[in-house]
Amino acid sequence: TRTTTTTTTTTATAKKKQQSSALSTDAMHHRWSLSMILEALSYSKAMVINDYLDVAFDFFDYLQAASGLLDEDSSIMCISAWNENGQADFAKDSGSLVRSDVFPDYAWMISSDFWRELKGEWPSSDWRPWINSRELIKGRACIIPQVCRVTVRKAPLLSAADQQLFEQYIAKIKLNKNPVKFSVMDLGFLAKSKYDAYIDQLIAASETLESAAAVKAYRGKPGDIKVLYDGTSTYVSIARSLGLPPNLKQGHPPASYNGIVTIGYGTWRLFIAPTDWEKRLAHTEEKVRSGSGGGGGSQSW
């Protein structure tokens, strides 16, 4: 028994060291790559995509069309092709784009301006928790698609808990098969000056359902519906019930905006929103004004 216990402990310690080393290498590689592209080579934007990802046919078209938003709206910190809630059951509209104030794990583009803000404090280990701190986010957001333009082909080095999450949710992400011509679409509604009012109106007008069970049993006409939650534990319960990833990113639902998760569900658009969503939208406007600015494009939605 003593030998078995010792062996198990040694193996677990070795795995932790291996994972820690991999995270440090990953952080250093990101820093070096972004510094080379945005500083040494003086490009205005850089795209980070892991070599274990598959990309959709319209991956580059989407990025090219959306990249201009980084120039037009200082409240947008990145463009991403990834949505952690992009499982087939929730990824219905290939042309749908939303704002998210949770920085994505994969396939993201940032500007040289944002990199200048990041580089001085870029961590030597796992950068993901750090980049999702509210002090760094400052009310800003990324643009993400409802239907992912990338999927993870194989799991990176993960902890046991992360491996389970990967197998149950991340490996089931749907890759877009219906190319969209984003270049001919008006994406101006994603500017903060317009999006917050837009999403506020949509949620206010949507039908309220009392629980995840009510959502699953709903048989109403196609349209917008919402279910509200009053804390992280309630959100996790709703996510588990519906089949969404129940993990939180620094206390925030993945792919959320001010705590609001927007997904396709059957023939409906479903908002999973905190009970104080109106207050949060108003508060974020104040944070952007005092933090990084909040300019928007002139296009209308």
C-alpha positions as CSV (number, residue, x, y, z in Angstrom):
1,T,0.0,0.0,0.0
2,R,2.8,2.4,0.9
3,T,4.5,1.7,-2.4
4,T,1.3,2.2,-4.4
5,T,0.6,5.5,-2.6
6,T,4.1,6.7,-3.1
7,T,4.0,5.9,-6.8
8,T,0.6,7.6,-7.3
9,T,1.8,10.7,-5.5
10,T,5.0,10.8,-7.5
11,T,3.1,10.5,-10.8
12,A,0.7,13.3,-9.8
13,T,3.6,15.5,-8.9
14,A,5.4,14.8,-12.1
15,K,2.2,15.6,-14.1
16,K,1.8,18.9,-12.3
17,K,5.4,19.9,-13.0
18,Q,4.9,18.9,-16.6
19,Q,1.8,21.0,-16.9
20,S,3.5,24.0,-15.1
21,S,6.4,23.8,-17.5
22,A,4.1,23.6,-20.5
23,L,2.2,26.7,-19.3
24,S,5.4,28.6,-18.8
25,T,6.6,27.7,-22.3
26,D,3.2,28.6,-23.8
27,A,3.3,32.0,-22.0
28,M,6.9,32.7,-23.2
29,H,6.0,31.7,-26.8
30,H,3.0,34.0,-26.9
31,R,5.1,36.9,-25.6
32,W,7.9,36.3,-28.0
33,S,5.6,35.8,-31.0
34,L,3.4,38.9,-30.3
35,S,6.5,41.0,-29.7
36,M,8.1,39.9,-33.0
37,I,4.9,40.6,-35.0
38,L,3.7,43.8,-33.4
39,E,7.0,45.4,-32.4
40,A,10.0,44.1,-34.4
41,L,8.0,43.7,-37.6
42,S,5.7,46.7,-36.8
43,Y,2.4,45.0,-37.9
44,S,-0.7,46.7,-36.6
45,K,-2.5,43.5,-35.7
46,A,-1.6,39.9,-34.8
47,M,-3.6,36.7,-34.9
48,V,-2.8,33.9,-32.5
49,I,-3.9,30.4,-33.6
50,N,-2.7,27.1,-32.0
51,D,-1.4,24.4,-34.3
52,Y,-3.9,21.9,-32.9
53,L,-6.9,23.8,-34.3
54,D,-9.0,23.2,-37.4
55,V,-10.4,26.2,-39.2
56,A,-13.6,26.8,-41.1
57,F,-13.7,27.8,-44.8
58,D,-14.6,31.4,-43.9
59,F,-12.1,31.8,-41.1
60,F,-10.0,34.4,-42.8
61,D,-12.9,36.2,-44.4
62,Y,-14.5,36.6,-40.9
63,L,-11.3,37.9,-39.4
64,Q,-10.6,40.3,-42.2
65,A,-14.1,41.7,-42.1
66,A,-14.2,42.1,-38.3
67,S,-10.6,43.4,-37.9
68,G,-11.6,46.9,-38.7
69,L,-13.6,47.0,-35.5
70,L,-10.3,47.1,-33.6
71,D,-9.5,50.4,-35.3
72,E,-13.0,51.9,-35.0
73,D,-13.9,51.1,-31.4
74,S,-11.4,51.2,-28.5
75,S,-13.8,49.2,-26.3
76,I,-13.1,46.2,-28.5
77,M,-9.9,44.4,-27.3
78,C,-9.9,41.4,-29.6
79,I,-11.6,39.5,-32.5
80,S,-11.9,35.8,-31.9
81,A,-13.1,32.8,-34.0
82,W,-13.8,30.8,-30.8
83,N,-17.0,30.5,-28.6
84,E,-16.8,28.1,-25.7
85,N,-20.6,27.7,-25.8
86,G,-20.4,26.7,-29.5
87,Q,-21.6,23.1,-29.2
88,A,-24.0,21.9,-31.9
89,D,-27.1,22.3,-29.7
90,F,-26.4,26.0,-29.2
91,A,-24.6,27.0,-32.5
92,K,-27.5,27.8,-34.8
93,D,-26.8,31.0,-36.7
94,S,-23.6,31.1,-38.7
95,G,-23.9,34.8,-39.3
96,S,-24.5,35.8,-35.7
97,L,-21.7,37.8,-33.9
98,V,-21.8,39.0,-30.3
99,R,-19.6,40.9,-27.8
100,S,-18.0,39.0,-24.9
101,D,-16.0,40.5,-22.0
102,V,-14.4,37.1,-21.3
103,F,-11.2,36.7,-23.2
104,P,-11.2,33.5,-25.3
105,D,-8.7,30.7,-25.0
106,Y,-8.2,30.2,-28.7
107,A,-7.9,31.9,-32.1
108,W,-7.8,35.6,-31.3
109,M,-6.6,38.8,-32.9
110,I,-5.4,41.9,-31.0
111,S,-4.0,45.3,-32.1
112,S,-0.5,46.6,-31.4
113,D,-2.1,49.3,-29.1
114,F,-3.6,46.6,-26.9
115,W,-0.3,44.7,-26.9
116,R,1.6,47.7,-25.6
117,E,-0.8,47.7,-22.7
118,L,-0.3,44.0,-22.1
119,K,3.4,43.3,-22.6
120,G,4.8,45.0,-19.5
121,E,2.9,42.7,-17.2
122,W,2.6,39.5,-19.4
123,P,2.9,36.6,-16.9
124,S,5.6,34.0,-17.0
125,S,3.1,31.2,-16.5
126,D,-0.6,30.7,-17.4
127,W,-1.8,34.0,-19.1
128,R,-5.5,33.1,-19.3
129,P,-6.6,33.9,-15.7
130,W,-4.5,37.1,-15.8
131,I,-5.9,38.4,-19.0
132,N,-9.5,37.9,-17.7
133,S,-9.0,40.0,-14.7
134,R,-11.6,42.8,-14.5
135,E,-8.7,45.3,-13.8
136,L,-7.2,44.5,-17.2
137,I,-10.5,44.1,-19.1
138,K,-11.8,47.6,-18.0
139,G,-15.2,47.1,-19.5
140,R,-13.9,46.1,-22.9
141,A,-14.9,43.1,-25.0
142,C,-14.0,40.7,-27.8
143,I,-16.1,39.9,-30.8
144,I,-17.0,36.2,-31.1
145,P,-19.2,34.2,-33.5
146,Q,-22.1,32.0,-32.3
147,V,-20.8,29.2,-34.6
148,C,-17.1,28.7,-34.1
149,R,-14.6,29.2,-37.0
150,V,-12.1,26.9,-35.2
151,T,-12.3,23.6,-33.4
152,V,-9.8,21.9,-31.2
153,R,-8.4,18.8,-33.0
154,K,-6.6,17.4,-30.0
155,A,-6.4,18.2,-26.3
156,P,-3.4,20.2,-25.1
157,L,-1.7,19.2,-21.9
158,L,-4.4,19.6,-19.3
159,S,-5.1,18.8,-15.6
160,A,-7.5,16.0,-14.8
161,A,-10.4,18.4,-14.3
162,D,-9.7,20.3,-17.5
163,Q,-9.4,17.1,-19.4
164,Q,-12.9,16.1,-18.3
165,L,-14.2,19.5,-19.3
166,F,-12.5,19.2,-22.7
167,E,-13.9,15.8,-23.4
168,Q,-17.4,16.6,-22.2
169,Y,-17.8,20.1,-23.8
170,I,-14.8,21.5,-25.8
171,A,-14.3,18.5,-28.0
172,K,-18.0,18.8,-29.1
173,I,-17.7,22.3,-30.4
174,K,-19.3,22.7,-33.9
175,L,-17.2,24.0,-36.8
176,N,-19.0,26.3,-39.2
177,K,-19.9,24.6,-42.5
178,N,-21.9,27.5,-44.0
179,P,-19.6,30.2,-45.2
180,V,-20.8,33.8,-44.5
181,K,-19.7,36.9,-46.5
182,F,-19.0,39.1,-43.5
183,S,-17.3,41.6,-45.8
184,V,-20.7,42.7,-47.2
185,M,-22.4,42.8,-43.8
186,D,-22.7,45.9,-41.7
187,L,-20.9,45.1,-38.4
188,G,-21.3,48.6,-37.0
189,F,-23.9,47.3,-34.5
190,L,-21.1,45.6,-32.6
191,A,-19.6,49.0,-31.5
192,K,-20.3,49.5,-27.9
193,S,-22.2,52.8,-28.5
194,K,-24.8,50.8,-30.3
195,Y,-24.5,47.2,-29.1
196,D,-25.5,47.8,-25.4
197,A,-28.7,49.5,-26.4
198,Y,-29.4,46.8,-29.0
199,I,-28.9,43.9,-26.5
200,D,-30.8,45.8,-23.8
201,Q,-33.8,46.1,-26.2
202,L,-33.7,42.4,-27.2
203,I,-33.5,41.1,-23.6
204,A,-36.3,43.5,-22.4
205,A,-38.6,42.3,-25.2
206,S,-37.9,38.6,-24.8
207,E,-40.2,36.2,-23.0
208,T,-39.1,35.3,-19.5
209,L,-39.0,31.7,-18.5
210,E,-38.6,30.7,-14.8
211,S,-36.0,28.0,-15.0
212,A,-33.8,25.8,-17.2
213,A,-36.5,23.1,-17.0
214,A,-39.0,25.6,-18.4
215,V,-36.6,26.4,-21.2
216,K,-36.3,22.7,-22.1
217,A,-40.1,22.3,-22.1
218,Y,-40.8,25.5,-24.0
219,R,-42.8,25.1,-27.2
220,G,-43.6,28.7,-28.1
221,K,-43.2,30.5,-31.4
222,P,-39.7,31.2,-32.7
223,G,-38.2,34.3,-31.2
224,D,-36.3,35.5,-28.2
225,I,-36.5,34.0,-24.7
226,K,-34.6,34.5,-21.5
227,V,-33.9,32.9,-18.1
228,L,-32.5,34.9,-15.3
229,Y,-30.0,33.9,-12.6
230,D,-29.1,35.6,-9.3
231,G,-25.6,34.3,-8.7
232,T,-22.8,32.1,-10.1
233,S,-24.1,29.0,-8.4
234,T,-27.5,29.5,-10.1
235,Y,-25.8,30.1,-13.5
236,V,-23.8,26.9,-13.1
237,S,-27.0,25.0,-12.3
238,I,-28.7,26.4,-15.4
239,A,-25.6,25.6,-17.6
240,R,-25.4,22.0,-16.4
241,S,-29.1,21.5,-17.0
242,L,-29.0,22.8,-20.5
243,G,-25.7,21.1,-21.4
244,L,-23.5,24.2,-21.5
245,P,-19.9,24.3,-20.1
246,P,-20.4,24.9,-16.3
247,N,-16.9,26.3,-15.7
248,L,-16.4,30.0,-14.9
249,K,-13.6,32.2,-16.1
250,Q,-12.4,34.3,-13.1
251,G,-16.0,34.1,-11.8
252,H,-17.7,34.9,-15.2
253,P,-19.6,32.6,-17.5
254,P,-17.6,31.8,-20.6
255,A,-18.5,33.8,-23.8
256,S,-20.6,36.1,-21.7
257,Y,-21.0,39.9,-21.9
258,N,-21.8,41.6,-18.5
259,G,-22.8,38.1,-17.4
260,I,-25.2,37.7,-20.3
261,V,-24.8,34.5,-22.3
262,T,-26.4,34.4,-25.8
263,I,-27.0,31.1,-27.5
264,G,-29.2,29.4,-30.1
265,Y,-31.7,27.0,-28.5
266,G,-34.0,25.1,-30.8
267,T,-35.7,27.7,-32.9
268,W,-35.2,30.4,-30.3
269,R,-32.4,32.8,-29.3
270,L,-31.9,32.3,-25.6
271,F,-30.4,34.9,-23.2
272,I,-29.1,33.6,-19.9
273,A,-28.9,36.8,-18.0
274,P,-28.2,38.0,-14.4
275,T,-31.2,39.6,-12.7
276,D,-29.4,43.0,-12.7
277,W,-28.5,42.9,-16.4
278,E,-29.8,46.4,-17.0
279,K,-27.6,47.9,-14.3
280,R,-24.6,46.0,-15.5
281,L,-24.9,47.3,-19.1
282,A,-25.2,50.9,-17.7
283,H,-22.2,50.3,-15.4
284,T,-20.0,49.0,-18.1
285,E,-20.6,52.2,-20.1
286,E,-19.2,54.2,-17.2
287,K,-16.1,51.9,-16.9
288,V,-15.2,52.2,-20.5
289,R,-15.5,56.0,-20.4
290,S,-13.2,56.1,-17.4
291,G,-10.9,53.3,-18.5
292,S,-10.0,52.9,-22.2
293,G,-12.5,55.1,-24.0
294,G,-15.5,53.9,-25.9
295,G,-15.5,55.2,-29.4
296,G,-17.7,53.5,-32.0
297,G,-18.0,53.4,-35.7
298,S,-20.6,55.4,-37.6
299,Q,-22.4,52.5,-39.1
300,S,-26.0,51.7,-38.0
301,W,-27.5,48.4,-37.1
